[in-house]
Amino acid sequence: MEEQPKAIQKLSWPKMFLSVCSAFLGVQSDKNLASDFSSGRIWPYLIIGLVVVTIFILSLIVVVKLILYLTL
């Protein structure tokens, strides 16, 4: 007998964003991890991940420049 493939569930953009943010912070649950991998799509996660990392790096740059400006 052949096994039927599991139904691919689509996650909304806000849920994917929350999933990426929780994984970024290291608090992703096993249930969410399994849900992410069962969605069958990687590109939305990569795009959101790149945006989150870019925002994080830019915010660090701004904070450091602000601190250096205020201390001089």
Secondary structure, 3 states (H helix, E strand, C coil): CCCCCCCCCCCCHHHHHHHHHHHHHCCCCHHHHHHHHHCCCCHHHHHHHHHHHHHHHHHHHHHHHHHHHHHC
